[in-house]
Amino acid sequence: MRSYFVDAWFLIALADPSDSHHRQAKHLDRTVAGISLLTHDAVLTEFLTYFAAGGRNSRYQAAALVRNILQRDDYRVERSSDLFPAALDLYSQRLDKEYSLVDCMSMALMRERDITHVLTNDHHFRQEGFTVVNE
């Protein structure tokens, strides 16, 4: 079964109606229904951080979405601490890039699981040879 990696861009755009990519993410969410989705807890941390200053309602809704993801059968959430060594290696090997450590964790996990498609708008994944899915 094909699996897609879920980046924070997708989750943020999906959850934030004021995000310029919200409609695009909603369409993409319907498109990937039934497909196995993979992410890690550092991506969820990025997502929660985005909503941290948004007030009580925003924080509550963001936390509820993460709890929902953690309980869904179509999502698998890996521990970022397990990804740290491989991510640090990639981070230090790509000195000419501006990859975040979280992106390196994501890329390391994708390679480990042989996942080539990522729900994101981040061109760094394309630079590493992954297929960016954002439409």
Protein Blocks (a to p, Z undefined) as FASTA:
>chain_A
ZZddddfklmmmmmmmkbmklmmmmmmmmmmgoiacdddfklmmmmmmmmmmnojklmmm
mmmmmmmmmmpmkbccddfklmmmmmmmmmmmmmmbccdfklmmmmmmmmmnopabdcdf
bfklmmnopacdfZZ
